[in-house]
Amino acid sequence: MNNKLNHNFFMSRCIEVAKKGRGRTYPNPCVGCIIVNKNAIISEAFSSKCGGNHAEINAINKVKNKDLLKTSTLYVTLEPCSHYGKTPPCCNTISINKIPNVVIGTLDNSSKVNGKGIEFLKRNNVNVIKGVLESQCIELHKNFLHFNKNKRPYIILKWAQSKDKLFSPLKKAKNKPYWISSKKSRQLVHKWRSEEHAILVGYNTVTEDNPTLNIRNWNGENPIRIIIDLENKLNDNFNVFNSKSQTIKINKKHIDSSSSLAFEISNFLYNKNIQSVIVEGGRKTLDEFIKIGLWDEARIFTNDKNLNKGIKAPELKGKIIFEKKIDEDELMVIKPF
């Protein structure tokens, strides 16, 4: 392999390419791939929607002069697959095109791959380097990797609260949300929704706010809407049941009432192959996840105004990993200790 290549530089570009398709490939990870020849990028691509080509195939297909591949290095954020699924193995295509060098960001920990891709490439005389910008690639693919490792989705709690830590006023207009956070913060939330697999709320949020739970203020794919309706009482007239995106209801037939509701919801989502979920429900729904510690990240907006009277915001303990001022809001991202 050409040791003069700046592997970090090219892997960094791979990560940026992958981000262009984030949220569009579930349940597959959105992988980034570039092909370098004589220290120049000759192709770059990210994964297609599930059932379409993986990033490696898209990048290879873009190279018109296939002879160039025989002296090129392929960079990819996640270990190439070596098994047949909805598409042929990427490793086969790499080998067939005689690409001599492959640089990998991090391993694919799913049971069908988990090192088998690297073994295949090495058996077929491909030089392999792994672990380049590994922490950044793990962060890029954290939903996919977490899902495979922990057998549950990556769970993000999100809410907005007033300066005096109130979640909502005691009284508000029926079937309309009461906005605490700023318009800019709400647009950021829509960006987040476009990056995650699903969004979850409870029965009360649907009946009181009649939310749409889509990404109308951002471009991308709407997340799957998960609605907790244990008694199966919601009718189809609410916005969450429109045709803008898929909606799944969770009722008593889907859960074991002897167990924690949040734990049962997590199992339900895992069995549906849902890899990440933003919990945007009311206080009751959020508390279900907080009380048993079933969360991986919390994103909290605190507005600079007081409500004085209202419902107290949820409380949790964790370490602050990110803080940012957004108009009149302060955003905090917290992870468990």
ROMAR-873223 format. One line per 3 residues: number of its first residue (from 1); their letters; for each residue z, x, y of N, C-alpha, C, O. Coordinates in steps of 0.001 Angstrom, whole numbers, plus 500000, padded with zeros to 6 digits. Each point is the difference from the previous one (the first is absolute). Example, Ala and Ser with C-alpha at 12.3 -4.5 7.8 and 13.67 -1.06 7.14 Angstrom:
2
1> AS> 507800,513190,494310,500000,499110,501190,500000,500900,501200,500665,501036,499981; 498615,498614,501069,500060,500820,501190,500730,499230,501090,500169,500509,501108 .
//
This chain:
337
1> MNN> 500000,500841,498813,500000,499159,501187,500000,500881,501244,500624,501061,500012; 498682,498506,501028,499928,500758,501241,501356,499979,500710,500382,498989,500590; 500337,502127,499351,501330,500076,500581,499983,500043,501522,501048,499893,500636 .
4> KLN> 497751,500267,499960,499895,500034,501455,500030,498596,500605,500156,499848,501211; 499697,499141,497959,500047,498636,500506,501408,499668,500481,500991,500392,499384; 499079,498884,501716,501282,499568,500526,500363,498667,499331,499642,498928,500487 .
7> HNF> 501072,501165,498391,500283,498795,499212,500819,498978,500785,499749,498800,499891; 501217,501651,500889,500802,499067,500790,499150,499235,501016,500174,498796,500191; 498923,501907,500445,499122,499373,500994,499166,498893,499366,499919,498891,500528 .
10> FMS> 499462,501420,498338,499118,499016,499369,500790,498852,499366,499539,498859,500003; 501644,501435,499454,500808,498912,499442,500506,499082,501122,500104,498787,499816; 500201,501789,501319,500408,499193,501147,498892,499034,500391,500265,498848,500342 .
13> RCI> 498514,501615,499608,498864,499114,500297,499881,498917,498926,499694,498849,500312; 500543,501510,498440,499993,499019,498902,500971,498855,500290,499671,498829,499812; 501510,501523,500640,501031,498998,500281,499539,499062,501104,500183,498786,499908 .
16> EVA> 499214,501780,501143,499505,499165,501103,498884,499067,499534,499925,498851,500436; 499220,501637,498689,498921,499167,499454,500585,498849,499187,499543,498862,500108; 501473,501438,499077,500631,498965,499168,500599,498891,500853,499931,498827,499632 .
19> KKG> 500656,501533,501503,500655,499011,500864,499023,498960,500540,500406,498898,500368; 498318,501446,499680,498999,499046,500496,499877,498772,499097,499605,498925,500452; 500733,501243,498280,499882,498886,499056,501327,499418,499571,500052,499173,499090 .
22> RGR> 501027,501252,501558,501344,499573,499600,500128,498479,500044,499603,499348,500966; 500963,500112,497958,500226,498564,499912,498837,499208,499437,500112,498788,499819; 498773,501872,499901,498794,499297,499551,499721,500159,498509,499033,499433,499491 .
25> TYP> 501801,501332,499801,499651,500359,498616,501010,499521,498953,499828,500275,498813; 501226,499012,501610,501031,499580,499041,499402,499230,498832,499062,499225,500189; 501481,500980,498573,501173,500806,499675,499715,501493,499808,500903,500756,499640 .
28> NPC> 497867,499674,500592,499704,501432,499924,500500,500710,501255,500107,499378,501058; 500198,501907,498841,500338,500767,501198,498739,500280,500812,498906,500084,499442; 501245,500061,501868,498849,500388,500814,499990,501514,500115,500800,500593,500724 .
31> VGC> 498295,500008,498559,499908,501458,499886,498964,500525,500985,499009,499329,500287; 501225,501865,500223,499013,500677,500835,499394,501176,499256,500685,500688,499242; 498018,499537,500980,499309,501110,499325,498977,500611,500954,499281,499285,500698 .
34> IIV> 500664,502039,499323,498925,500685,500723,499423,501078,499093,500665,500487,499085; 498096,499870,501184,499323,501064,499248,499595,501082,500999,499387,499719,501029; 500967,501517,498647,499787,501132,500907,499049,500997,499352,500172,500365,498837 .
37> NKN> 498826,500072,501918,499061,501023,499529,499821,501031,501112,499666,499653,501133; 500556,501593,498537,499887,501094,500974,500855,499715,501236,499568,500186,501138; 501649,499361,498600,501007,499770,501040,499647,498850,500952,500557,499903,501094 .
40> AII> 498521,499230,498487,499621,498847,500816,500108,498727,499168,499656,499988,498818; 500819,498955,501805,500105,498709,499308,498603,499394,499895,499329,499783,501009; 500244,499947,497763,498674,499398,499797,500086,498529,499597,498987,499303,499957 .
43> SEA> 502236,500226,499747,500169,498587,499656,501469,499638,500099,500869,500826,499722; 499411,497933,500675,501362,499502,499990,499989,498502,499754,499087,499298,500435; 501935,500213,498864,500031,498577,499638,501413,499604,499605,500832,500844,499667 .
46> FSS> 499420,497850,500377,501249,499459,499474,499669,498949,498943,498840,499625,499835; 502159,499913,499468,499797,499072,498888,499439,498663,500478,500312,499535,501097; 498858,499860,498064,499514,498647,500257,501048,498999,499542,501014,500381,499414 .
49> KCG> 498746,498340,500852,500905,498963,499512,500136,500090,498490,499124,500530,499315; 501991,498942,500169,500250,500031,498565,498801,499442,499239,499510,498913,500304; 500026,501846,498701,498799,499629,499256,498787,500783,500450,498995,500070,499292 .
52> GNH> 501103,500530,501912,498923,500841,500510,500265,501461,499710,500937,500343,499281; 498235,500508,501281,500112,501433,499738,501269,500595,500589,500485,499568,501046; 500042,501437,498257,501104,500768,500541,499449,500986,501037,498789,500189,500115 .
55> AEI> 502124,500432,500632,499601,500877,501106,499092,501138,499530,499018,500331,500665; 501315,500269,498181,499226,501141,499505,498540,499607,499752,499081,500744,500343; 500719,498084,499061,498632,499548,499704,499244,499716,501291,498834,500370,500141 .
58> NAI> 501838,498968,500804,499347,499721,501282,499592,501281,500707,498916,500077,500578; 501950,500932,499377,499679,501276,500656,498847,500699,499304,499100,500519,500660; 500917,499502,498013,498913,500642,499240,498679,499293,500246,498967,500648,500168 .
61> NKV> 501063,498020,499853,498761,499226,500194,499367,500249,501369,498789,499852,500163; 502026,500524,500812,499472,500232,501349,499230,501319,500122,499242,500193,500951; 500953,500702,498098,499312,501302,500048,498588,499826,499451,499818,499757,498807 .
64> KNK> 499195,500367,502058,498609,499788,499575,499480,501139,499126,499339,499759,498989; 500957,501466,501396,499575,501159,499215,501110,500347,499010,500937,500728,500328; 498941,498742,498468,501059,500169,499001,500174,501452,499557,501036,500344,499431 .
67> DLL> 497987,500504,500813,500146,501418,499654,501126,500646,500805,500623,500958,499543; 499633,498523,501640,501091,500544,500821,501353,499839,499326,500909,500800,500221; 499222,498156,498950,501281,499746,499336,500404,501140,499079,501189,500222,499774 .
70> KTS> 497844,500495,499697,500278,501072,499045,500694,501205,500629,500502,500877,499297; 499520,499155,502038,500689,501111,500691,501003,499460,501022,500296,500657,500998; 500214,498158,498747,500877,499330,500965,501433,499886,499493,500288,500228,498825 .
73> TLY> 500599,499413,502097,501395,499691,499682,500278,498557,500399,499720,499587,501125; 500834,499659,497939,500355,498605,500256,501495,499910,500273,500815,500457,499199; 499533,498960,501920,501400,499765,500375,500306,498521,499837,499207,499146,500397 .
76> VTL> 501945,500555,499018,500364,498599,499771,501516,499851,500127,500749,500861,499539; 499705,498052,501084,501435,499835,500279,500812,499669,498761,501205,500253,499971; 498162,499186,499002,500702,499596,498779,499201,500445,498789,498769,499977,500026 .
79> EPC> 501900,500418,498938,499372,500475,498767,498884,499056,499537,500229,498796,499891; 498585,501719,499838,498905,499149,499512,500328,499373,498646,500685,500601,499173; 498819,498190,500620,500274,499294,498744,499119,500539,498878,498907,500514,500237 .
82> SHY> 501595,499356,498539,499266,500494,498828,499811,498900,498958,499659,500291,498854; 500557,498464,501526,499910,498884,499058,499005,498952,500506,499681,499945,501187; 499845,499240,497894,499120,498892,500355,500833,498797,500406,500889,499577,499262 .
85> GKT> 498826,499873,501905,500620,498762,500455,498888,499072,500443,499078,499717,499235; 501003,499806,502003,498901,499205,500550,498829,500890,500383,498889,499518,500220; 501364,501786,499858,498961,500989,500294,500153,501170,499029,501074,500190,499429 .
88> PPC> 497856,500604,500376,500096,501175,499111,500946,501043,500584,500308,499951,501191; 500163,501001,497981,500918,501032,500479,499366,500894,501059,498859,500438,499852; 501878,499825,501205,499513,500897,501052,499819,501419,499469,499082,500712,500408 .
91> CNT> 501803,499691,498676,499913,501353,499442,498656,500240,499311,499430,501087,500094; 500075,497893,499217,498685,500133,499339,498909,500306,501018,499176,500890,499791; 500827,498367,501307,498965,500171,501018,500104,501374,500652,498983,500634,500281 .
94> ISI> 502230,499822,499956,500201,501346,500562,499428,501048,499050,499314,500928,500427; 500977,498915,498277,499521,500956,498997,498486,499954,499841,499343,501038,499935; 500111,497754,500002,498543,499835,499828,499233,500659,501143,498933,500579,499795 .
97> NKI> 501628,499323,501416,499335,500586,501173,500326,501479,500190,499580,500624,500975; 501191,499932,498056,500292,501437,499975,500676,500496,501285,499734,501106,500469; 501133,498064,500080,500799,500441,501147,501026,501001,499483,500820,499640,499155 .
100> PNV> 499165,501590,501315,500834,501051,499372,501460,500018,500439,500857,500534,499296; 499430,498878,501876,501349,500119,500559,500525,498644,500474,499289,499247,500666; 501952,500456,498986,500640,498765,500439,501393,500334,500524,500774,500692,499339 .
103> VIG> 499540,498804,501865,501319,500186,500618,500655,498629,500124,499424,499077,500576; 501782,500800,498880,500677,498701,499887,501273,500004,500837,500757,500971,500001; 499468,497920,500717,501214,499881,500802,501236,499778,499154,500958,500769,500080 .
106> TLD> 499027,498177,499105,501152,499702,499147,499548,499331,498712,498890,499473,499919; 501972,500550,499082,499675,499420,498695,500052,498482,500053,500767,499417,500766; 498420,499961,498424,500027,498551,499766,501031,499753,498898,499809,500436,498865 .
109> NSS> 501283,498864,501464,501093,499819,499030,499876,498742,499164,500943,499633,499299; 497908,499691,500761,499806,498834,499139,499844,500445,498552,499569,501123,499738; 500773,498020,499337,500019,500377,498582,498612,500379,499474,499888,500756,499035 .
112> KVN> 499060,498721,501595,498638,500280,499529,499483,501354,500474,499019,500510,499459; 501627,500074,501538,499537,501294,500523,501104,501046,499798,500044,500652,498956; 500828,499511,502011,501208,500843,499864,499712,501379,499402,500602,500394,499001 .
115> GKG> 498483,500320,501617,499663,501351,499546,498768,500080,499116,499426,501074,499825; 500168,497796,499619,498840,500017,499082,498706,500345,500728,499100,500605,499417; 500805,499009,501868,498815,500341,500773,499862,501498,500190,498910,500554,499858 .
118> IEF> 502190,500095,500463,499983,501455,500179,499666,500694,498678,499217,500949,499970; 501389,498566,498931,499710,500587,498684,498515,499882,499666,499401,500950,499497; 500007,497896,500778,498571,499787,499732,499159,500989,500796,499101,500635,499448 .
121> LKR> 501183,499500,501830,499212,500890,500853,500100,501438,499518,498991,500703,499948; 502195,499739,499703,500180,501382,499537,499274,500248,498686,499423,501068,499794; 500607,497928,499307,499277,500125,498720,498504,500125,500222,499283,500568,499176 .
124> NNV> 500255,498899,501939,498569,500040,500305,499662,501062,501046,499039,499877,500759; 501787,501169,499250,499721,501212,500792,499979,499775,501506,499266,500671,500726; 501545,498381,499737,500145,499777,501444,501259,500724,500473,501066,499853,499403 .
127> NVI> 498809,500923,501664,501166,500639,500608,500792,498944,500777,499439,499292,500836; 501836,500605,498893,500828,498959,500616,501174,500618,500743,500715,500851,499470; 499468,498710,501756,501216,500304,500767,500671,498666,500305,499340,499063,500450 .
130> KGV> 501956,500844,499309,500724,498751,500250,501155,500250,500972,500446,501134,500174; 500025,497797,500449,501172,500086,500858,499732,500486,501409,500909,500509,500656; 497855,499347,499832,499678,500392,501376,500377,498852,500943,499534,498875,499825 .
133> LES> 501298,501404,501160,500573,498979,500890,500593,498854,499176,499788,498822,500287; 500952,501563,498693,500483,499009,499036,500902,498947,500641,499857,498812,499710; 501056,501595,501143,500917,499019,500596,499252,498980,500844,500346,498819,499999 .
136> QCI> 498624,501633,500726,499192,499072,500803,499201,499046,499107,499835,498825,500328; 499676,501685,498552,499232,499147,499080,500914,499017,499279,499595,498872,499721; 501626,501540,499976,500968,499082,499403,500324,498876,500979,500093,498836,499607 .
139> ELH> 500077,501511,501661,500250,498979,501027,498809,499048,500114,500181,498788,500117; 498621,501751,499849,498784,499181,500066,499954,498992,498862,499634,498842,500200; 500737,501602,498609,499906,499159,498802,501364,499477,499538,500185,499694,498822 .
142> KNF> 500768,500204,502111,501377,499699,499601,500126,498647,499303,500809,499864,499083; 498415,499133,501328,500106,498689,499349,499592,500084,498535,500702,499507,499117; 498163,501117,500640,499464,500150,498644,500941,500829,499126,500301,499617,498869 .
145> LHF> 500158,501510,501652,500859,500893,499225,501371,499369,499756,500552,500124,498906; 499999,499203,502102,501294,499329,499862,499910,498885,498969,500895,499850,499169; 498046,499378,500880,499788,498889,499065,499994,500497,498561,500628,499395,499130 .
148> NKN> 498665,501702,500614,499916,500537,498638,501311,500627,499545,500371,499886,498831; 500333,500776,502085,501244,500680,499643,501155,499023,499808,500764,500125,499042; 499371,498905,501858,501179,499127,500030,499773,498617,499403,500934,499206,499893 .
151> KRP> 497835,500509,499722,499665,498709,499375,500364,498818,500909,500489,498966,499545; 499262,501220,501724,500175,498922,500975,499227,500368,501256,499658,501167,500188; 500059,497860,500678,499284,500331,501230,500852,500780,500990,501229,499971,499932 .
154> YII> 498124,500713,500972,500659,500640,501132,500363,498886,500979,499122,499266,500453; 502160,500603,499877,500496,498852,500762,500364,500420,501419,500848,500867,500206; 498496,498503,500771,500237,500261,501415,500636,498760,500626,499429,498911,499941 .
157> LKW> 501739,501251,500651,500638,498919,500741,499609,500140,501471,499992,501101,500551; 499685,497764,500075,499594,500056,501409,500602,498829,500746,499949,498859,499541; 500634,501444,501642,500436,498903,500873,500097,500492,501439,499952,501198,500277 .
160> AQS> 500186,497839,500627,500230,500282,501413,501340,499406,500390,500386,498937,499512; 500325,501760,501376,501303,499521,500435,500163,500251,501500,499327,500854,500577; 501572,498391,500035,500281,500176,501419,500922,501202,500198,500501,500583,499039 .
163> KDK> 499708,499769,502215,500876,501121,500321,501414,499775,499465,500679,500944,499597; 499761,497781,500404,501321,499677,499474,499975,499655,498513,500881,499307,499490; 498064,501205,499811,499891,499938,498523,499974,498571,499465,500614,499688,498980 .
166> LFS> 498655,499446,501739,499789,498640,499516,498569,499875,499494,499069,500579,500558; 500784,498652,498374,498757,499891,499240,499103,498895,500553,498776,500129,500018; 501847,498789,500431,499264,498865,500565,500978,499111,500755,501203,500057,499746 .
169> PLK> 498300,499116,501187,500894,499083,500718,500475,498883,499078,499423,499767,498938; 501635,499548,501484,500504,498883,499194,499017,498832,499986,499899,499280,499007; 499378,500537,502095,499021,498921,500093,498668,500557,500469,499946,500855,500884 .
172> KAK> 498982,498651,498513,498653,500395,500418,499032,498887,499666,500354,499038,499318; 498422,501095,501166,498984,498981,499740,499683,499930,498509,499901,501030,499332; 499943,497766,500155,499688,499799,498592,498579,500465,499696,499089,499810,500806 .
175> NKP> 500731,500802,498020,498695,500460,499522,499365,501058,500907,498782,500180,499988; 502040,500515,500794,499500,501098,500820,501001,501150,499955,501206,499777,500107; 498304,501445,499735,500931,501136,499990,500538,500272,501397,499356,499690,501002 .
178> YWI> 501823,500891,499044,500563,500469,501269,499815,501512,500032,500578,500717,499183; 498623,499764,501752,499670,501415,500020,501066,500799,500742,500251,499755,501180; 500364,501180,498148,500936,500929,500632,499276,501282,500383,500223,500539,501084 .
181> SSK> 498921,499946,498044,499294,501262,500253,498806,499779,500931,499558,498871,500208; 499930,502236,500349,498886,499956,500942,498662,499793,499286,499906,500130,498779; 499065,499548,502002,498651,499812,499437,499499,501286,499344,499353,499951,498953 .
184> KSR> 500941,501185,501651,499548,501270,499436,500681,500274,498663,499379,500519,499072; 501891,499131,500839,500717,500168,498729,499430,499075,498939,499865,500385,498838; 499802,498400,501560,499448,499037,499028,498625,500446,499508,499641,499753,498849 .
187> QLV> 499589,500902,502021,498715,500546,499553,500213,501112,498977,499263,500104,499020; 501752,500722,501218,500317,501056,499040,500384,499407,498649,499631,500546,498960; 501099,498355,501043,500370,499321,498752,498750,499549,499253,499953,500071,498772 .
190> HKW> 499039,499467,501955,498758,499573,499344,499275,501198,499388,499370,499877,498950; 500719,501272,501703,499443,501225,499407,500735,500309,498700,499372,500312,498988; 501958,499602,501039,500784,500240,498780,499582,499045,498893,499825,500409,498852 .
193> RSE> 500016,498326,501493,499601,499008,498982,498674,500391,499347,499813,499814,498798; 499269,500728,502006,498688,500378,499462,500098,501151,499010,499082,500206,499206; 502021,500554,500825,500155,501167,499145,500756,499702,498707,499971,500796,499062 .
196> EHA> 500706,498056,500890,500825,499681,498833,499322,498956,499123,499085,499294,500424; 501393,500636,498346,499390,499124,499008,500377,498531,500216,499181,499104,499800; 502076,500662,500614,500476,498618,500125,501016,499869,501123,500575,500983,500466 .
199> ILV> 499630,497773,499955,501021,499663,500989,500800,498827,499448,499431,499083,499408; 501879,500942,500782,500867,499003,499364,500904,499325,501027,500595,500660,500851; 499499,497997,499054,500955,499226,500799,500603,498916,499115,499513,499721,498904 .
202> GYN> 501553,499681,501599,500666,498935,499262,499616,498615,500480,499227,499838,500944; 501326,499180,498389,499722,498577,500282,500301,499647,501453,499192,499343,500656; 501963,501087,499854,500407,499623,501353,499062,500553,501062,499716,499323,500988 .
205> TVT> 499802,501894,498821,499065,500581,500971,498714,499181,500075,499449,499792,501081; 500079,499747,497764,498781,499191,499978,500213,498675,500722,499177,499601,500823; 501921,499719,498873,500221,498668,500592,500390,500070,501474,499674,499093,500765 .
208> EDN> 501013,501960,499640,500464,500083,501387,498986,500641,500941,499889,499600,501159; 499358,501410,498342,499072,500733,500870,498534,499683,499743,499160,500209,500875; 500521,499285,497927,498616,499747,499592,499098,501212,500286,498978,499864,500673 .
211> PTL> 501399,501319,498818,499223,501209,500282,498682,500017,499225,499817,499259,499035; 499277,501599,501410,498716,500190,499304,500053,501213,499085,499364,500016,498945; 501395,501000,501458,500199,501222,499204,498696,500731,499702,499773,500478,498889 .
214> NIR> 499371,499596,502139,498754,500750,499833,499967,501161,500992,501027,500363,500573; 497782,500219,499627,499879,501158,500897,499045,499666,501144,499110,500789,500320; 501073,498048,500291,499086,499530,501045,499931,500959,501197,499038,499945,500766 .
217> NWN> 501953,500927,499411,499981,500958,501116,499625,501408,499561,500280,500973,500699; 499077,499129,498125,499589,501320,499487,498820,499813,499067,499796,498911,499464; 499426,502146,500338,498885,499958,499053,500455,500522,498647,500765,500962,499929 .
220> GEN> 498776,498416,499012,500357,500436,498652,500121,498825,499061,499491,498913,500275; 501188,501309,498608,500183,498977,498979,501343,499297,500191,501021,500649,500227; 498971,498028,499681,501256,499263,500020,500805,500292,498740,499420,500099,498919 .
223> PIR> 501891,500041,501188,500818,500197,498799,500120,498698,499214,499782,498915,500538; 500566,501207,498192,500329,498815,499199,501294,499402,500563,500945,500732,500295; 499097,497955,499854,501189,499342,500526,500869,499515,498837,499545,499251,499136 .
226> III> 501710,501192,500862,500960,499603,498969,501017,499070,500658,500654,500374,500974; 499474,498422,498493,500882,499001,500579,501085,499627,498988,499696,499599,498876; 501579,500537,501531,501103,499567,499139,500229,498511,500229,500450,499592,501071 .
229> DLE> 499245,499618,497939,500160,498537,500074,500602,499548,498675,499313,499438,499148; 501986,500819,500695,500649,499813,498705,499881,498570,499478,499833,499796,498797; 500249,499228,502078,499938,498595,499574,498580,499453,500007,499777,498831,499687 .
232> NKL> 499265,502015,500670,498586,499607,500016,499767,498765,500890,499337,499044,499598; 501222,501005,501612,499945,498842,500891,498958,500130,501115,499684,499004,500652; 499781,502182,499581,499062,500184,501106,498653,499345,499708,499463,500134,498900 .
235> NDN> 499997,499161,502085,498667,499413,499829,498928,500944,500537,500312,501017,500620; 498445,498646,499141,498895,500897,500333,499594,499973,501467,499033,500659,500381; 501679,498600,500440,499626,499895,501410,500482,501183,500847,499562,500170,501138 .
238> FNV> 501332,500640,498310,500490,501145,500762,498944,501104,500067,499163,500137,499107; 500897,500646,501972,498989,501045,500237,499912,501021,498877,498929,500555,499755; 502174,499699,499561,499979,501032,498950,499132,499609,498810,499717,500830,499135 .
241> FNS> 499860,497904,500819,499156,499559,498891,498540,499830,500414,499213,499388,499279; 500428,501157,501889,498593,499919,500390,499171,500989,499181,500533,500715,499151; 498182,499319,501106,499090,500805,499173,499815,501426,500519,499138,500727,499507 .
244> KSQ> 501660,499683,501482,499822,501329,500598,500334,501125,499028,499426,501086,500083; 501489,498663,499008,500352,500998,498990,500701,499312,498834,500332,498816,500064; 499885,501949,498871,500642,499449,498805,501482,499749,500255,500667,500787,500671 .
247> TIK> 499842,498104,498784,501422,499679,500096,500557,499746,498606,499392,499295,499194; 501777,501292,500532,500686,499795,498726,501388,499440,500290,500748,500555,500805; 499587,498344,498533,501331,499417,500163,500907,500438,498857,499586,500066,498842 .
250> INK> 501665,500231,501514,501014,500300,499003,500968,498828,499949,500645,499681,500999; 499460,499676,497845,500976,498919,499838,500868,500275,498777,499889,501056,499378; 500952,498015,500289,501013,500243,498966,499418,500344,498635,500651,500676,499204 .
253> KHI> 498145,498874,500519,499419,500297,498687,499622,501479,499868,499758,500487,498897; 500194,500223,502240,499607,501410,499979,501181,500948,499921,499804,501201,499812; 501428,498294,500328,501150,500899,500092,501105,499601,499038,500036,498874,499503 .
256> DSS> 500858,502063,500243,501190,499767,499190,501161,499762,500956,500411,500912,500718; 500111,497888,499295,501027,499621,500975,501321,500754,499791,500858,499998,500882; 499307,500641,497961,501242,500736,499740,499987,501393,500620,501021,500689,500003 .
259> SSL> 497831,499727,500518,499865,501331,500568,499871,499908,501519,499901,498906,500555; 500101,502251,500117,499809,500051,501441,498602,499492,500360,499016,500354,499350; 500910,498821,501685,498709,499455,500420,499054,501120,500419,498827,499993,499626 .
262> AFE> 501677,500973,501150,499149,501107,500446,499483,500812,498818,498836,500400,499981; 502026,499845,499034,499598,500742,498802,498914,499247,499243,499028,500600,499542; 501138,498081,500326,499010,499182,499298,498675,499960,500764,498929,500018,499394 .
265> ISN> 501150,499927,501924,498780,500025,500812,499268,501319,499797,498778,500025,499851; 501979,501073,500143,499407,501317,499778,499296,500068,498645,498889,500521,499902; 501749,498958,499061,499376,499967,498667,498739,499158,500000,498989,500370,499404 .
268> FLY> 501082,498495,501271,498842,499104,500086,498821,500728,500653,498874,499931,499507; 501387,500763,501597,498937,500711,500702,499451,501149,499154,498796,500257,500000; 502089,500428,499282,499546,501087,499126,499061,499462,498925,498954,500589,499727 .
271> NKN> 501425,498298,499670,499160,499404,498948,498669,499491,500547,499035,499850,499250; 500912,499886,502052,498745,499599,500660,499218,501220,500489,498958,499863,500641; 501555,501334,499052,499358,501263,500388,499933,500168,501512,499065,500608,500521 .
274> IQS> 501933,498851,500188,500071,500134,501452,500826,501234,500333,501165,500104,499616; 498217,500832,501103,500581,501333,500134,500878,500189,501224,500825,500913,500029; 499019,498258,500963,500872,500105,501172,500121,498629,500644,499103,499163,499899 .
277> VIV> 502040,500625,500773,500221,498704,500650,500820,500214,501267,500986,500737,500005; 498586,498602,501067,500800,499930,501219,500778,498694,499957,499410,498922,499934; 501896,501173,500103,500845,498803,500025,500235,499642,501460,500726,500695,500710 .
280> EGG> 498653,498212,499732,500092,499568,501396,500721,498662,500109,499810,499270,500972; 500990,500416,498067,500658,498705,499971,501165,499890,500966,500215,500875,500839; 500528,498043,499031,501168,499770,500827,501196,500794,499516,499903,500808,499077 .
283> RKT> 501230,498943,501568,501233,500740,499697,500370,499866,498524,500376,500987,499368; 499523,497816,500081,500397,499769,498612,499160,500819,499028,500536,500612,499076; 498150,499401,501131,499108,500743,499106,500244,501500,500104,500086,500691,498984 .
286> LDE> 500026,499811,502236,500253,501432,500184,501317,500419,499360,500090,501060,499380; 500928,498103,500774,501316,500321,499429,499962,500068,498477,500775,500744,499400; 498336,498492,499964,499888,500045,498539,499644,501404,499533,500503,500463,498976 .
289> FIK> 498632,500216,501770,499582,501358,499637,501046,501029,500428,500249,500976,499292; 500358,498797,501872,500964,500970,500523,501259,500051,499139,500533,501081,499747; 499943,497766,499805,501298,499978,499312,499996,500735,498669,501057,500429,499535 .
292> IGL> 497765,499729,499833,499956,500780,498755,499288,501347,500199,499711,500710,499037; 500017,499623,502223,499378,501293,500296,498578,500133,499512,499548,501104,499697; 499740,497787,500222,498631,500016,499469,498998,500065,501152,499318,499023,500309 .
295> WDE> 500612,502141,500311,499045,500238,501078,499744,501492,500112,500839,500818,499622; 497990,499525,500901,499604,501395,500106,499817,500450,501443,499975,501194,500299; 499898,497827,500587,499762,500310,501399,500320,498753,500818,499716,498885,499563 .
298> ARI> 500868,501293,501611,500224,498889,500921,499402,500370,501348,500207,501105,500502; 499051,497962,500077,499379,500220,501310,500556,498937,500948,499748,498807,499831; 501006,501641,501159,500767,499085,500842,499630,500196,501467,500090,501106,500533 .
301> FTN> 499495,497808,500110,499741,500000,501436,501230,499449,500720,500493,498926,499655; 499998,501802,501336,501106,499517,500824,499511,499839,501432,499653,500979,500661; 500323,497782,499812,499547,499704,501358,501100,500344,501008,501177,500038,499642 .
304> DKN> 498447,500213,501610,500999,500405,501000,500694,498832,500689,500750,500201,500955; 499004,498570,498565,500652,498824,500573,501041,499438,499030,499879,500164,498785; 501133,499180,501756,501028,499327,499204,499648,498536,499790,499424,499360,500880 .
307> LNK> 500925,500111,497944,499854,498560,499738,501287,499231,500314,499970,498808,500305; 501158,501903,499613,501330,499432,500267,500508,499082,498892,501128,500163,499533; 498061,498885,500044,500378,499128,498888,498860,499965,498986,498825,499946,500363 .
310> GIK> 501552,500086,498349,498954,499945,498990,500498,500445,498640,501198,500179,499783; 497861,499995,499308,500296,500437,498636,500048,501527,499973,499089,500661,500499; 501966,499894,498923,500154,501449,499938,498894,500636,499154,499592,499456,498973 .
313> APE> 499940,501688,501474,498981,500740,499250,500609,500601,498741,501210,500217,499944; 497975,500053,499054,500520,500662,498789,500599,501366,500339,499690,500597,501030; 501170,499876,498079,500596,501326,500147,499738,500815,498743,500118,499504,498880 .
316> LKG> 499531,501739,501329,499812,500895,498849,500378,501412,500393,500059,500335,501183; 500194,500484,497821,500346,501391,500222,498893,500887,499443,499473,499766,498913; 500196,501252,501862,498965,500924,499563,499830,501101,501027,500762,500096,500962 .
319> KII> 498235,500729,498825,499729,501107,500919,498762,499685,500828,498980,499563,499467; 501115,500660,501829,498869,499768,500901,499011,501146,499838,500352,501165,500182; 498411,498498,499477,498989,501046,499824,498956,499993,501109,499181,500913,500100 .
322> FEK> 500856,498038,500739,498985,499907,501053,500504,499060,501080,500566,498950,499699; 499230,501423,501560,500326,499139,501133,498880,500095,501033,499454,501076,500246; 500214,497783,500351,498931,499995,501000,500190,498826,500947,500376,498907,499578 .
325> KID> 499364,501324,501707,500048,498945,500999,498639,499329,500081,498987,500674,500184; 500980,498000,499679,498759,499227,500104,500223,498894,501028,500641,498991,499705; 498829,501202,501500,500264,499077,501111,501505,499799,500155,500743,500963,500187 .
328> EDE> 499709,497772,499736,501438,499739,500151,500752,500026,498676,501150,499568,499934; 498213,500931,499018,500622,500074,498672,500301,501448,499616,499333,500937,500437; 501679,499205,498744,500289,501283,499348,499775,499804,498508,500659,499172,499370 .
331> LMV> 498406,501594,500064,499724,499909,498563,500801,501063,499275,499978,501171,500378; 500729,498418,498577,500701,500917,499100,499490,499793,498588,499887,498867,499532; 499804,502228,499788,499657,499950,498586,501144,500665,499247,500362,501144,500273 .
334> IKP> 500201,498116,498771,501191,500451,499275,499701,500033,498505,499318,499120,499475; 501197,501903,499846,499904,500077,498548,501401,500048,499412,500932,500436,500676; 499239,499126,498078,501330,500043,499389,500538,501423,499911,499229,500955,499910 .
337> F> 502097,499184,500114,500618,501315,499821,499669,500535,498612,500425,501099,499645 .
//
